[in-house]
Amino acid sequence: MIRLIQRLLKYTSIKHLDYQLLIDSLGKLREIAKKIKLNEQ
């Protein structure tokens, strides 16, 4: 997960990166991951 973020940051100009959008996306990914874990149990 962290590697993916690092890769995205590497290919994205940090000046143009919308940090709020990134944070929101991470929050959504975290929620999805929790749902998947609950479904697996």
Residue, then its C-alpha position, 0 to 999 in steps of 0.5 A: m500500500i505504501r509502495l503504491i503511494q510512493r510510486l504515485l508521488k514519484y510520477t505525480s508532480i507534487k506541486h499539482l498534487d491535491y493532498q486533500l483528494l489523496i487523503d480522501s482516496l486513502g480513507k475510501l481505500r481503508e473503508i473498502a479494505k475493512k469491508i473486504k476483511l469483514n466479508e472474508q471472516 
